[in-house]
Amino acid sequence: MNPATALATVLVDELQRCGMTDAVVAPGSRSAPLALALHAAAEAGRVRLHVRIDERSASFLGLGIAKRSGRPVVLVCTSGTAAANFHPAVIEAHESGVPLIVITADRPPELRDTGANQTVDQVKLYGTAARWSTEIGVPENRPGMVAYWRSLVSRAWGLAQAPSPGPVHLNAAFREPLIPDGDESWCEPLDGDATGAWTKVRPATPGSVLHVPPTRRGVLVVGDGASNVKRYVAAASMAGWPVLAEPQGNARYGDHALTAHHFLLGVPEFVERHRPEVVVTLGKPGLSRPLLSLLRRAEEHIVLAPDLAHWPDPVRSATQVAPEVEIPVVSGDDAWLRSWRDADRAAAAAVDEVLDAVPEVSEPRLARDLVAALPGGSLLLAAASMPIRDLDQVMRPRRGIRIMANRGASGIDGLVSTAMGAALAHSGRAFALLGDLAFLHDQNGLILGPRDRRPDLTIIVVNNRGGGIFSLLPQAALADPFERVFGTPHEVDLESLAAAHGVPYRRLEAAADVPKALVGEGLRIVEARTDREANAVLHAEMRKAAQAAVRTVLS
């Protein structure tokens, strides 16, 4: 057996023993040993193999699978710029705590820095975005290599998951020949441990518990990547605290969850009367500037961070950080919670009135009605720009669904592929709410081979023919350059694009048609055309109406 085949065979076998269920491969020559070993494992029913022709799409597909399943997904590509195209997904995985095992094929050392074809510096290519990076080394036919390879995989698997999940990078240099030569002999047995992984990595024991000061005037904030959500939402509810949850925090449910905190916290009079004694944050909040301002005003701001090496504190307001906290139940009246809820109900009703007065399709109403119409057990992935912000401002509390967003680095890239991967890992129906630029940026994600699984995924594309979020930012006042360098209008026909990929298409004609547009199975595209200028006006009206309603409640 040639060394390249031996290394690839052992790596794939050990990955299976560690628990690999899914692997994503982008085609290439130098990665042939790994691709062939994964193909053999897939044919034997030991792994689900996904193949994508574009490395960026492939890596975000893997990100989506890992994000939804919580298990490491293996990514494989060839050498050169192929490995560089994994980088955006690696950054997102690092920032959002998603476990990935990235294996990049490479040329052997003697071909580096010589001008050899498709050879770049891949050593520690992903920098600090990788939890761990190592070179496997060119495989050699000598005793001791099997133990080295298997222990390396066990280490990578463990580091991808604990103490803080994220991507790890194995750079594998292969000399030719790259395909099996028919000889099955090797200098030592290639077999792994019959009981499972070569090295069993045990998770660390939980850290000490921080006891939150007893108070009724507390607030629980839930942001992106939050863990143990149900436990802390239940504790906050018992303590009489309101829950201010971003949609992808998956904590906006129950009587204590608010809808319109973004608008409440934009009213100075409300903020002055509702300064919390303590705020506990789970995950990384970042969608609402008024919410971030609340963190600065809290007398005590406790950040829950399972990994004490990295904790989210975007406004540098944390007074304490702990891997685990206990929120005590405090007796007393519900005046604090009742005051938050009364203002929230008034603001949400005012926003609904503004949205319902417009019969045409609008972006915030689409977001509100989409969540309300989702079947139980559904998954929704929202783009990191306007779609997730619209959800944050208008989504009513809702149980029985799961919402995701790539808010680790909040990039526009890879969202179609992320949605595809998440849908493949999800057991129910899946939906994606994307802007037109995010959709077009990753349209390669629609390319599927005849043997690749097609997800049950409805992609709703909000087509305002450009970058809608910029119409809500100060750049919109720059009339002359705005459209060219911020609005970036396009004339892409999404119906024709869908047809080119063989994907069924329909257009959402009226705001009230959202429930009907969700009917159907398989991969589908629903286009919702909106106007950027009208959307900016509508958001201003929402804010004005909500804040007026809050002031009425306070008076």
C-alpha positions in Angstrom: 0.0 0.0 0.0 1.4 3.4 -0.9 1.8 5.9 2.0 -0.8 8.3 0.8 -3.5 5.6 0.7 -2.4 4.3 4.1 -2.6 7.7 5.7 -6.0 8.5 4.2 -7.4 5.1 5.1 -6.3 5.5 8.8 -7.5 9.1 9.1 -11.0 8.3 7.8 -11.3 5.1 9.9 -10.2 7.0 13.1 -12.6 9.8 12.3 -15.4 7.3 12.1 -14.4 5.7 15.5 -14.4 9.2 17.0 -18.0 9.8 15.8 -17.9 11.3 12.3 -21.2 11.1 10.6 -20.8 13.7 7.8 -18.0 14.7 5.5 -17.9 17.4 2.8 -15.5 17.0 -0.1 -14.5 19.5 -2.8 -12.9 17.8 -5.8 -9.2 18.0 -6.5 -6.1 15.9 -7.3 -3.9 16.2 -4.3 -6.8 15.4 -2.0 -7.6 12.2 -4.0 -6.4 9.8 -1.2 -8.9 11.4 1.3 -11.7 11.6 -1.2 -11.3 8.0 -2.2 -11.2 6.8 1.5 -14.3 8.8 2.3 -16.1 7.5 -0.8 -15.4 3.9 0.3 -16.7 4.7 3.8 -19.8 6.2 2.3 -20.4 3.2 0.0 -20.1 1.0 3.1 -22.8 3.1 4.9 -20.4 4.4 7.6 -20.5 8.1 6.7 -22.7 10.6 4.8 -20.6 12.1 2.0 -21.5 15.4 0.5 -19.7 16.7 -2.6 -19.6 20.3 -3.8 -17.7 21.8 -6.7 -17.0 25.1 -4.9 -14.9 25.1 -1.7 -16.6 28.1 -0.2 -20.0 26.5 -0.7 -18.7 23.1 0.6 -17.3 24.6 3.8 -20.5 26.5 4.6 -22.5 23.4 3.9 -20.4 21.6 6.5 -20.9 24.6 8.8 -24.6 24.3 8.5 -24.6 20.6 9.2 -22.4 21.0 12.3 -24.3 24.1 13.5 -27.6 22.2 13.5 -26.3 18.8 14.7 -23.8 20.0 17.2 -21.3 17.3 15.9 -18.0 17.9 14.2 -18.2 17.8 10.4 -15.1 17.0 8.3 -14.1 19.2 5.4 -11.7 18.1 2.7 -10.1 20.0 -0.1 -7.1 20.0 -2.4 -4.0 22.3 -2.1 -3.6 25.9 -3.1 -6.4 28.5 -3.2 -8.9 25.7 -2.6 -7.8 25.7 1.1 -8.0 29.5 1.2 -11.7 29.4 0.1 -12.5 27.5 3.3 -11.3 30.5 5.3 -14.6 32.5 5.6 -16.4 29.4 7.0 -13.5 28.7 9.4 -13.8 32.3 10.7 -17.6 31.9 11.2 -17.1 28.6 12.9 -14.5 30.1 15.2 -16.7 33.1 16.1 -19.9 31.1 16.6 -18.4 28.0 18.2 -19.2 25.4 15.6 -17.0 22.3 15.5 -15.3 21.5 12.2 -12.4 19.2 11.3 -10.7 20.9 8.3 -8.3 18.7 6.4 -6.4 20.4 3.6 -4.3 18.3 1.2 -0.8 19.8 0.5 2.3 19.3 -1.6 5.3 17.8 0.2 8.0 20.1 1.6 10.3 19.6 -1.3 7.8 21.3 -3.6 7.2 24.3 -1.4 8.7 27.7 -2.3 9.9 26.3 -5.6 7.1 27.7 -7.9 5.6 24.2 -8.1 2.0 24.2 -9.4 -0.9 24.8 -7.0 1.5 25.2 -4.0 1.0 27.9 -1.4 1.9 28.2 2.3 -0.8 26.3 4.0 0.9 25.9 7.4 -1.4 27.6 10.0 -3.3 29.0 7.1 -6.3 29.9 9.2 -4.3 31.7 11.9 -6.1 32.3 15.2 -9.4 31.2 13.7 -8.4 27.6 14.2 -8.6 26.1 17.7 -5.6 24.0 16.8 -3.5 23.6 13.6 -0.9 21.0 12.8 0.9 19.4 9.9 0.4 15.7 9.7 3.7 15.3 7.9 4.4 13.3 4.7 3.4 9.7 5.4 6.1 7.1 5.5 6.0 3.3 5.6 7.6 2.7 9.0 6.5 1.4 12.4 4.8 3.9 14.7 3.0 5.9 12.1 -0.5 4.4 12.7 -0.4 5.3 16.4 0.7 8.8 15.5 -2.0 9.3 12.9 -4.8 7.9 15.1 -3.8 9.8 18.2 -3.6 13.0 16.1 -7.2 12.5 14.9 -8.4 11.8 18.5 -6.7 15.1 19.6 -8.3 17.0 16.7 -11.7 15.6 17.5 -11.5 16.5 21.1 -10.2 20.0 20.5 -13.0 20.7 18.0 -15.5 20.1 20.8 -14.1 21.2 24.2 -13.8 23.3 26.1 -15.1 25.7 23.5 -16.3 24.1 20.1 -14.7 25.4 17.0 -12.6 24.5 13.9 -9.3 22.6 13.9 -7.0 22.3 10.9 -5.0 19.3 9.8 -2.7 20.0 6.9 -1.8 16.7 5.1 1.1 16.6 2.7 0.9 13.8 0.1 3.6 12.6 -2.3 2.5 10.7 -5.4 1.2 8.1 -6.1 -2.2 9.5 -4.9 -4.4 6.6 -5.8 -4.3 2.9 -4.6 -1.7 0.8 -6.3 -3.3 -2.6 -5.6 -0.8 -3.6 -2.9 -2.5 -3.9 0.5 0.6 -4.6 2.6 2.0 -2.3 5.2 4.8 -2.6 7.8 2.4 -2.7 10.7 -1.4 -3.3 11.2 -3.5 -0.4 10.2 -6.3 -1.4 12.6 -7.7 1.0 15.3 -8.9 0.3 18.8 -11.8 -2.1 18.8 -13.5 -0.2 21.6 -13.7 3.1 19.7 -11.4 6.1 19.4 -7.7 5.6 19.9 -7.7 8.2 22.7 -10.9 8.8 24.7 -11.1 12.5 25.4 -13.3 13.3 28.5 -15.0 16.6 28.8 -13.9 18.9 31.6 -15.9 19.1 34.8 -18.1 22.1 35.2 -16.7 25.1 36.9 -17.9 26.6 40.1 -21.3 28.2 40.3 -21.6 32.0 40.6 -24.7 32.9 42.7 -26.5 35.9 41.3 -27.5 38.6 43.9 -31.1 38.1 44.8 -33.3 40.7 43.2 -36.6 41.1 41.4 -35.1 43.9 39.2 -33.1 41.6 36.9 -33.0 41.0 33.2 -32.0 38.0 31.2 -30.4 38.7 27.8 -30.0 35.9 25.3 -27.9 36.4 22.3 -26.2 34.3 19.6 -24.7 31.0 20.5 -26.3 30.7 23.9 -26.2 27.4 25.7 -28.4 25.9 28.4 -31.1 28.3 27.3 -34.1 26.4 28.8 -32.5 26.1 32.2 -31.8 29.9 32.5 -35.1 31.0 30.9 -36.9 28.9 33.5 -34.8 30.4 36.3 -35.3 33.9 35.1 -39.0 33.3 34.9 -39.1 32.0 38.5 -37.3 35.1 39.6 -39.8 37.4 37.8 -37.3 38.8 35.3 -38.1 39.7 31.7 -36.3 37.8 29.0 -34.8 39.9 26.2 -33.9 37.3 23.5 -32.5 37.7 20.1 -34.3 35.3 17.7 -31.3 33.0 17.1 -30.9 32.7 20.9 -34.0 30.5 20.7 -35.3 31.9 24.0 -38.2 34.0 22.8 -41.0 31.9 24.2 -43.2 32.0 27.3 -44.9 34.7 29.3 -41.6 36.5 30.2 -40.3 36.9 26.7 -40.6 40.3 25.1 -41.3 41.2 21.5 -40.4 44.9 21.2 -37.5 45.4 23.6 -35.6 47.1 20.7 -38.2 49.9 20.7 -38.7 50.0 24.5 -35.0 50.6 25.1 -35.0 53.5 22.5 -37.3 55.5 24.8 -35.2 57.5 27.3 -38.0 57.8 29.8 -38.5 54.0 29.9 -34.8 53.4 30.2 -34.6 55.8 33.2 -37.3 54.0 35.1 -36.1 50.5 34.2 -32.5 50.4 35.1 -31.8 46.8 36.2 -29.9 45.9 39.3 -28.4 42.9 37.5 -28.3 41.7 33.9 -27.2 38.1 33.0 -26.3 37.5 29.4 -26.1 34.2 27.6 -24.4 34.1 24.3 -23.3 37.1 22.3 -25.9 39.9 21.9 -25.4 42.3 19.0 -28.5 43.0 16.9 -29.8 46.0 18.8 -27.8 49.0 19.9 -30.4 50.0 22.5 -30.1 46.6 24.1 -26.3 46.9 24.2 -26.8 50.3 25.9 -28.8 48.6 28.6 -25.8 46.4 29.4 -23.8 49.6 30.2 -26.5 50.9 32.5 -26.9 47.8 34.6 -25.4 48.0 38.1 -24.2 44.4 37.7 -23.6 42.7 34.4 -22.8 39.0 34.6 -21.7 37.2 31.5 -22.2 33.4 31.3 -19.2 31.9 29.4 -18.6 28.2 29.4 -15.1 28.9 28.1 -13.4 31.4 30.3 -10.7 31.9 27.7 -13.3 33.7 25.5 -16.3 35.6 26.7 -18.6 38.0 24.8 -18.5 41.5 26.2 -19.0 43.8 23.1 -19.5 47.0 25.2 -16.9 46.2 27.9 -19.6 46.3 30.6 -19.1 42.9 32.2 -18.6 43.0 36.0 -18.3 39.3 36.5 -17.8 36.3 34.1 -18.6 32.7 35.1 -19.1 29.3 33.4 -22.2 28.7 35.4 -24.6 30.9 37.4 -27.5 30.4 39.7 -30.4 32.8 39.5 -32.3 32.7 42.9 -36.0 32.8 43.3 -37.0 35.9 45.2 -40.4 36.5 46.7 -42.2 39.8 46.0 -44.7 41.4 43.7 -44.4 41.4 39.9 -44.4 45.2 39.4 -41.0 45.1 37.7 -42.0 42.4 35.2 -45.5 43.8 34.8 -44.1 47.2 33.8 -41.9 45.7 31.1 -44.7 43.6 29.8 -47.3 46.4 29.7 -44.9 48.6 27.7 -43.9 45.7 25.4 -47.6 44.8 24.6 -48.3 48.4 23.7 -45.2 48.8 21.5 -45.8 45.4 19.7 -49.5 46.3 19.1 -48.4 49.7 17.6 -45.9 48.0 15.3 -48.5 45.5 14.2 -50.9 48.3 13.4 -48.3 50.0 11.2 -47.4 46.7 9.4 -51.0 45.6 8.8 -51.9 48.9 7.2 -49.7 48.1 4.2 -51.2 45.5 1.9 -48.0 45.2 -0.2 -45.2 42.8 0.8 -42.9 44.5 3.3 -39.8 43.2 4.9 -40.7 43.4 8.6 -44.2 42.1 8.0 -42.8 39.2 6.0 -40.5 38.4 8.9 -43.3 38.6 11.5 -45.8 36.5 9.4 -43.2 34.0 8.4 -42.4 33.0 12.0 -46.1 32.9 12.9 -46.8 30.6 9.9 -44.0 28.1 10.3 -45.1 24.5 11.0 -44.1 23.2 14.4 -40.7 21.6 14.4 -39.4 23.9 11.7 -35.9 25.3 11.3 -35.4 28.9 10.1 -32.0 30.3 9.0 -32.0 34.1 8.7 -29.3 36.1 6.9 -27.1 38.1 9.3 -28.0 41.6 8.0 -31.6 42.8 7.7 -33.6 39.5 8.0 -32.4 38.7 11.5 -32.8 42.3 12.6 -36.4 42.4 11.3 -37.1 39.2 13.2 -35.6 40.8 16.3 -37.9 43.8 16.1 -41.2 42.1 15.2 -41.1 38.4 16.1 -43.7 37.4 18.6 -42.8 34.8 21.2 -43.1 31.4 19.6 -42.4 27.8 20.8 -41.6 24.8 18.7 -39.2 26.2 16.1 -35.5 26.7 15.9 -33.8 29.8 14.5 -30.3 30.1 13.3 -28.0 32.8 11.9 -24.4 33.1 11.0 -23.8 35.9 13.5 -20.3 34.8 14.6 -18.6 37.1 12.1 -21.9 38.2 10.5 -20.7 37.8 6.9 -22.9 37.8 3.8 -21.1 34.7 2.4 -22.2 31.1 2.3 -25.7 31.5 3.5 -27.4 29.3 0.9 -24.9 26.5 1.6 -25.3 27.0 5.4 -29.0 26.7 5.0 -28.6 23.5 2.9 -26.4 21.9 5.5 -28.6 22.8 8.4 -31.7 21.5 6.5 -29.9 18.2 5.8 -29.1 17.8 9.5 -32.7 18.8 10.6 -35.4 16.3 11.1 -38.3 18.6 10.2 -39.0 21.3 7.5 -36.4 24.0 6.9 -36.7 27.6 5.7 -34.2 30.4 5.0 -34.9 34.1 4.9 -32.2 35.8 2.8 -31.7 39.1 1.2 -31.1 39.2 -2.5 -27.4 40.0 -2.2 -26.8 37.2 0.3 -28.6 34.8 -2.0 -26.7 35.9 -5.1 -23.4 35.8 -3.2 -23.8 32.1 -2.6 -25.9 31.0 -5.6 -23.3 28.2 -6.2 -24.8 26.6 -3.2 -27.8 25.6 -5.4 -25.5 23.3 -7.5 -26.2 19.7 -6.5 -24.8 16.5 -8.0 -27.2 13.7 -9.0 -26.2 11.6 -6.1 -26.3 14.3 -3.4 -29.2 14.6 -1.1 -31.7 17.4 -1.8 -32.9 19.1 1.4 -36.5 20.0 2.3 -35.7 23.7 2.2 -37.7 26.7 1.2 -35.5 29.8 0.5 -37.4 33.0 0.8 -35.5 35.8 -1.0 -36.3 39.4 -0.1 -35.4 41.1 -3.3 -35.0 44.8 -2.9 -32.5 44.9 -5.7 -29.5 45.8 -3.6 -28.2 46.3 -0.1 -31.3 47.2 1.9 -29.6 47.8 5.2 -27.6 50.7 3.9 -30.9 52.6 3.4 -31.3 52.6 7.2 -27.7 53.9 7.8 -26.2 57.3 7.6 -24.8 56.4 4.1 -28.3 56.9 2.7 -27.9 60.7 3.0 -25.0 60.6 0.4 -27.3 60.9 -2.6 -24.7 60.9 -5.4 -22.5 57.9 -4.5 -25.1 56.0 -2.5 -26.6 53.7 -5.2 -23.3 53.0 -6.9 -21.2 52.0 -3.9 -23.8 51.1 -1.2 -27.1 50.3 -2.8 -25.4 48.2 -5.5 -28.5 47.7 -7.6 -28.7 44.6 -9.9 -31.1 43.3 -12.6 -30.8 39.6 -11.9 -34.0 37.6 -12.8 -34.4 35.2 -9.9 -37.0 33.1 -11.6 -34.6 32.4 -14.5 -31.8 31.7 -12.0 -34.0 29.2 -10.2 -34.8 27.6 -13.5 -31.2 27.3 -14.4 -30.6 25.2 -11.3 -33.8 23.2 -11.7 -35.3 24.6 -8.5 -39.1 25.3 -8.3 -39.9 29.0 -8.0 -42.9 31.1 -7.0 -43.3 34.8 -6.3 -45.0 36.2 -3.2 -47.6 38.6 -4.6 -49.3 40.0 -1.4 -48.4 40.3 2.3 -51.3 38.0 3.3 -50.1 35.2 1.0 -47.2 34.1 3.3 -48.9 30.9 4.7 -49.7 29.8 1.2 -46.2 30.4 0.0 -44.8 27.9 2.6 -46.9 25.0 1.3 -44.8 22.4 -0.5 -41.8 20.2 0.0 -38.3 19.8 -1.3 -35.9 22.6 -2.4 -37.8 25.7 -3.5 -37.3 29.4 -3.9 -39.9 32.1 -3.0 -39.2 35.6 -4.1 -40.6 38.6 -2.2 -40.0 41.9 -4.0 -39.8 45.0 -1.9 -38.7 48.6 -2.2 -35.7 49.9 -0.3 -36.9 53.4 0.2 -40.4 52.3 1.3 -38.7 49.9 3.7 -36.7 52.7 5.3 -39.9 54.8 5.7 -41.8 51.8 7.2 -39.0 51.3 9.8 -39.2 54.9 10.8 -43.0 54.7 11.2 -42.6 51.5 13.3 -40.2 53.2 15.6 -42.3 56.3 16.0 -45.5 54.4 16.7 -43.9 52.0 19.1 -42.2 54.7 21.1 -45.3 56.8 21.2 -47.2 53.8 22.6 -44.6 53.3 25.3 -44.8 56.9 26.4 -48.5 56.6 26.6 -48.2 53.7 29.0 -45.6 55.6 31.1 -47.8 58.7 31.4 
